[in-house]
């Protein structure tokens, strides 16, 4: 796969964005969505929001382009744009925003094809120069790596991934972030490779320290990280057992049923079926374990609450109905392996919000709400309130192109 050049000229284009209305009727308290198609060509499997021009509005970022918010009509190119064949794969799977050099302008952090590199692009700011690429880490393994403030809001973000058979995190020197990043393994060498599925983070045992999640359990962060000690592994089959244990996508720690114990939310199979939340329970010997609650079924022909779809390869959490609790955003990745690969490759690329409903006695259910059936997800889906109406907006980059779904005022 060719590498992009270290720098490129910034091009500014005015594009006419195609606008369509979502076919889904809004549920009570949930906004309707207006879909804005930014690009019909395949450039990336991920996309995000972030303010790149310091105008106070979130911009849209996917592949080689960013579009100025709030209307996303002005498009800029920060590396040479070459569309990819939807029968193949792009070299851009995840996008994140961070000001690496502290100059007050957000830069772009891009994770490429699994097993390849992570790079950040220096925002030229007002100078209008090219965006200089800094290749900082190789290889980035796992199909759901992320860039997050794992050690707290006051600490620099880190890259969470697998690399050369180990699970861990990569850190950068804030004084010189263009230097190669340092990998800190938390596990011994294991069966981890570039296409391993399922990764997440959060404070599972509520000790004030974030832990790492993967399909076979969670790794407990120790009190002292000096010398990169091996973290304690607590086994649990979040994906399944036997042949079903291929792994999901993004994994989250969240107290779903408000019982004071952190639970886990995860897709079960990124290229098959199933979405679940795992209720944290305490075993007879005082250990942490989990009880699985299916949201969508593992079985292709079984519908739960009238819904079933395959390939939930991207998951995010956001409050879609304004009740103060986080709901689940996910959908079908379209043509993950082409028109004949995986399960139901040509089914409608749906995008769903599963609305959390808490009940008495520590019970909880999720109510499905169809947002759109023409978009789907890629390997990354991001929800954030960019139009400032109190409801999350959505950005998707995948083999169908790039689209933003903007929330509209809910009808009373």
C-alpha positions in Angstrom: 0.0 0.0 0.0 1.6 3.3 -1.0 2.4 5.8 1.7 1.2 9.4 1.4 3.8 12.1 1.0 5.1 14.1 4.0 3.6 17.3 2.8 1.1 18.5 0.3 -0.5 21.7 -0.9 -3.8 22.8 0.7 -6.5 23.0 -1.9 -9.8 24.7 -1.3 -12.9 23.7 -3.2 -16.5 24.6 -3.0 -18.6 21.5 -3.3 -22.3 21.1 -3.7 -23.3 18.7 -0.9 -26.3 16.4 -1.7 -28.9 16.7 1.0 -31.5 14.1 1.8 -33.9 13.5 4.7 -33.8 10.5 6.9 -36.4 7.9 6.2 -36.8 7.2 9.9 -39.6 8.9 11.8 -38.3 10.3 15.1 -39.1 8.6 18.3 -40.3 10.6 21.3 -37.6 12.9 22.4 -35.3 11.9 19.5 -34.5 14.3 16.7 -35.1 13.6 13.0 -31.9 13.7 10.9 -31.0 15.5 7.7 -28.4 13.6 5.8 -25.7 15.7 4.0 -23.6 13.7 1.6 -20.2 15.3 1.5 -18.5 12.9 -0.9 -19.8 9.9 -2.8 -16.4 8.4 -3.4 -14.6 5.9 -1.1 -11.7 7.6 0.8 -11.9 6.3 4.3 -13.5 3.8 6.7 -13.6 6.4 9.5 -14.4 10.1 10.0 -14.6 12.6 12.9 -15.5 16.2 13.8 -13.1 18.9 15.0 -12.5 22.6 14.7 -9.5 23.0 12.3 -9.8 26.6 11.3 -10.4 28.1 14.8 -13.7 29.7 13.8 -15.5 28.0 16.7 -17.4 25.6 14.6 -16.7 21.9 14.3 -15.5 20.8 10.9 -16.0 17.4 9.2 -12.9 15.2 8.5 -12.7 12.1 6.4 -9.9 10.7 4.3 -7.9 13.4 2.5 -10.5 16.1 3.1 -12.0 18.4 5.7 -15.1 20.4 5.3 -15.7 23.7 7.0 -18.6 23.8 9.5 -21.3 24.6 10.2 -22.7 24.1 6.6 -19.8 21.8 5.3 -19.9 23.4 1.9 -16.2 24.5 1.6 -13.9 21.5 1.2 -10.1 21.4 1.8 -7.6 18.8 0.8 -4.7 18.1 3.2 -3.1 15.2 1.4 -3.5 14.1 -2.3 -7.0 12.6 -2.8 -7.1 9.3 -4.6 -10.4 7.5 -4.5 -10.3 3.8 -3.5 -12.1 0.9 -5.2 -14.9 -0.2 -2.9 -13.8 -3.8 -3.7 -10.5 -3.0 -1.9 -9.5 -1.1 1.2 -8.5 2.5 1.9 -5.3 3.5 3.8 -7.3 5.6 6.3 -9.4 3.8 8.9 -9.6 6.3 11.9 -9.3 10.0 12.3 -8.8 12.0 15.6 -8.2 15.7 16.4 -5.5 17.0 18.8 -3.2 20.0 19.0 0.1 18.1 19.1 2.6 21.0 19.0 0.6 23.4 21.3 0.3 26.2 18.7 -3.4 26.6 19.2 -4.4 24.9 16.0 -5.8 21.4 16.0 -3.8 18.8 14.1 -5.1 15.5 12.6 -4.1 12.0 13.9 -4.8 9.3 11.3 -4.6 5.5 11.7 -4.2 3.7 8.5 -4.9 0.2 7.4 -4.6 -2.4 10.2 -1.0 -3.4 10.8 0.5 -0.3 9.2 1.2 3.1 10.7 -0.2 6.0 12.7 0.6 9.5 11.6 -0.3 13.1 12.5 -0.6 16.0 10.2 0.6 19.4 11.3 -2.1 22.1 10.8 -0.5 25.0 8.9 -2.9 27.5 10.5 -3.1 30.9 8.8 0.1 30.3 6.8 -1.7 28.3 4.2 1.3 25.9 3.8 0.9 22.2 3.3 0.0 19.8 6.1 3.2 18.1 7.0 2.9 14.4 7.8 4.7 12.9 10.8 4.8 9.1 10.8 5.1 8.3 14.5 4.2 4.7 15.2 4.3 1.3 13.5 2.6 -1.2 13.5 -0.8 -0.4 14.8 -2.6 -3.7 15.2 -6.3 -4.5 16.0 -9.2 -3.2 13.9 -10.5 -0.9 16.6 -7.5 1.1 17.9 -8.3 4.5 19.4 -6.7 7.7 20.6 -7.9 8.7 24.0 -7.1 10.5 27.3 -6.8 7.1 28.9 -4.9 8.5 31.9 -7.3 11.4 32.6 -8.3 14.8 31.1 -5.1 16.5 32.3 -2.8 14.0 30.7 -1.9 13.8 27.0 -3.9 11.3 25.0 -2.4 7.9 24.1 -2.8 5.5 21.2 -4.5 2.3 22.5 -3.7 -0.7 20.2 -2.0 -4.0 19.8 1.5 -4.1 18.3 3.8 -7.0 17.5 1.7 -9.5 19.5 1.1 -7.4 22.6 -1.7 -5.2 23.9 -0.7 -1.8 25.2 -0.5 1.9 24.6 1.8 4.3 22.8 2.8 7.7 24.2 4.4 10.8 22.6 6.8 13.4 24.0 4.8 16.6 24.2 8.0 18.6 23.7 8.7 16.8 20.4 5.6 14.8 19.3 7.1 14.1 15.8 9.6 11.7 17.3 8.7 8.0 17.2 6.2 7.2 19.9 7.0 4.7 22.7 5.0 1.5 23.1 4.2 0.3 26.6 3.0 -3.3 26.6 0.5 -4.4 29.2 0.3 -8.0 28.2 2.8 -10.8 27.3 3.0 -11.8 23.6 -0.3 -13.4 22.7 -2.6 -14.3 19.8 -2.9 -10.6 18.8 -2.3 -9.6 15.2 -3.2 -6.8 12.8 -6.8 -8.1 12.2 -7.7 -8.9 15.8 -11.1 -7.5 16.6 -12.4 -5.8 19.7 -10.8 -3.1 21.9 -11.9 -0.6 24.5 -11.2 1.0 27.8 -12.7 2.2 31.0 -12.6 1.7 34.8 -14.0 -1.8 35.2 -13.3 -2.3 38.9 -14.1 1.3 39.9 -10.7 1.9 41.5 -10.1 5.2 39.8 -7.8 3.8 37.1 -8.8 2.9 33.6 -8.4 -0.6 32.4 -8.1 -2.1 28.9 -10.8 -4.3 27.3 -10.5 -6.9 24.6 -12.6 -9.8 23.4 -11.2 -12.3 25.9 -11.4 -10.2 29.0 -10.0 -7.1 30.7 -6.6 -6.0 31.8 -6.4 -4.3 35.2 -4.2 -1.2 35.4 -1.8 -1.5 38.4 -1.2 1.3 40.8 2.4 1.8 39.6 3.3 1.8 36.0 7.1 2.2 36.4 9.0 -0.3 34.3 5.9 -1.2 32.2 4.7 -4.1 34.4 2.4 -6.7 33.0 -1.2 -6.0 33.9 -3.5 -8.6 35.5 -5.7 -10.3 33.0 -9.3 -11.1 34.0 -10.7 -13.6 31.5 -14.2 -13.2 30.2 -15.6 -14.1 26.7 -17.1 -10.8 25.6 -17.3 -12.0 22.0 -18.2 -15.6 22.5 -16.5 -19.0 22.7 -15.2 -21.4 20.1 -15.6 -20.5 16.4 -17.8 -17.5 17.4 -14.9 -15.8 19.2 -13.8 -13.5 16.4 -14.3 -10.3 18.2 -16.4 -7.1 17.8 -15.4 -3.5 17.5 -15.2 -0.6 20.0 -15.9 -1.6 23.6 -17.1 0.7 26.4 -17.4 0.7 30.1 -20.6 2.3 31.4 -23.0 1.7 34.3 -26.0 0.7 32.1 -28.4 -0.2 34.9 -27.3 2.4 37.4 -26.5 -0.1 40.2 -23.1 1.5 40.9 -21.1 -1.3 39.1 -19.5 -0.5 35.7 -20.8 -2.7 32.9 -19.5 -3.3 29.4 -21.1 -2.5 26.0 -19.8 -4.2 22.9 -20.6 -5.6 19.5 -20.2 -9.3 19.6 -19.0 -10.0 16.1 -17.8 -7.2 13.8 -18.4 -9.3 10.7 -21.4 -11.3 11.9 -24.3 -10.6 14.3 -24.8 -9.4 17.8 -24.8 -6.4 20.1 -24.9 -6.8 23.9 -24.4 -5.2 27.3 -22.6 -7.2 30.0 -24.0 -6.6 33.5 -21.2 -6.6 36.1 -21.9 -9.2 38.8 -20.0 -10.4 41.8 -19.2 -14.1 42.1 -19.4 -16.1 45.3 -15.7 -15.6 45.9 -16.0 -11.8 45.4 -14.6 -11.7 41.9 -15.9 -9.6 39.1 -17.8 -11.4 36.3 -20.5 -10.4 33.8 -24.0 -11.5 32.7 -24.7 -11.1 29.0 -27.9 -9.2 27.9 -28.4 -9.3 24.1 -29.6 -6.2 22.3 -29.5 -7.8 18.9 -29.3 -11.5 18.4 -26.3 -13.7 17.5 -28.6 -15.6 15.2 -29.1 -14.3 11.7 -32.9 -15.0 11.5 -33.8 -13.9 15.0 -35.0 -10.4 15.5 -35.0 -8.8 19.0 -37.5 -5.9 19.2 -38.0 -6.3 15.5 -34.4 -5.6 14.6 -31.5 -7.6 13.1 -28.5 -6.5 11.0 -25.0 -7.8 10.5 -21.5 -6.4 10.7 -21.7 -3.8 13.5 -18.1 -2.7 12.9 -18.3 0.6 14.7 -20.0 1.7 17.9 -20.3 5.0 19.8 -22.2 6.1 22.9 -24.2 9.4 23.0 -27.4 10.7 24.5 -29.9 10.7 21.7 -33.1 11.5 23.5 -32.0 14.0 26.1 -32.7 11.9 29.2 -29.2 12.2 30.6 -28.0 8.7 29.9 -25.9 7.3 27.1 -27.5 5.4 24.3 -25.7 3.2 21.7 -25.0 4.2 18.1 -24.1 1.5 15.7 -25.1 0.1 12.3 -24.2 -2.1 9.4 -20.8 -1.8 7.8 -21.5 -2.0 4.1 -19.2 -4.2 1.9 -16.6 -4.8 4.6 -15.3 -7.5 2.3 -17.1 -6.7 -0.9 -20.5 -7.7 -2.3 -20.1 -11.5 -1.6 -18.1 -11.5 1.7 -19.4 -11.9 5.2 -23.1 -11.9 6.2 -25.8 -10.1 4.2 -23.3 -7.9 2.4 -25.9 -6.2 0.2 -28.5 -5.6 2.9 -29.6 -2.1 3.7 -26.8 -0.1 5.4 -28.8 0.8 8.5 -27.8 3.2 11.3 -29.5 2.7 14.7 -29.6 4.4 18.0 -30.5 2.0 20.8 -32.1 4.1 23.5 -31.3 3.0 27.1 -34.3 2.5 29.3 -33.6 1.9 33.0 -36.1 0.0 35.1 -36.6 -0.9 38.7 -34.4 -3.3 40.5 -31.3 -2.7 38.4 -33.0 -3.7 35.2 -32.3 -2.1 31.8 -33.4 -2.5 28.2 -32.5 -0.9 24.9 -35.2 0.4 22.5 -34.0 0.5 18.8 -34.6 3.6 16.8 -33.7 3.7 13.1 -31.9 6.8 12.2 -31.1 6.1 8.5 -31.0 3.1 6.2 -28.7 4.4 3.4 -25.5 5.2 5.3 -24.4 2.4 7.7 -21.0 2.6 9.4 -17.4 2.1 8.6 -14.8 1.1 11.2 -15.4 4.3 13.1 -18.6 6.3 13.7 -18.7 9.5 15.7 -21.6 11.3 17.4 -21.2 14.8 18.7 -23.4 17.9 19.0 -21.9 20.1 16.2 -25.0 22.2 15.4 -25.5 23.0 19.1 -29.1 22.0 19.4 -28.6 19.6 22.3 -28.7 16.5 20.3 -25.8 14.5 18.8 -25.0 14.8 15.1 -23.2 11.9 13.3 -20.4 11.5 10.8 -19.7 8.4 8.8 -16.9 7.5 6.3 -17.1 4.2 4.5 -17.3 2.6 1.1 -20.4 4.6 0.3 -18.6 7.9 0.8 -18.7 10.5 3.5 -21.9 11.8 5.1 -22.9 14.0 8.0 -26.4 13.5 9.6 -27.5 16.6 11.3 -30.2 16.6 14.0 -33.3 18.5 13.4 -35.7 19.9 16.0 -37.8 17.1 17.5 -41.6 17.5 16.9 -43.6 17.9 20.1 
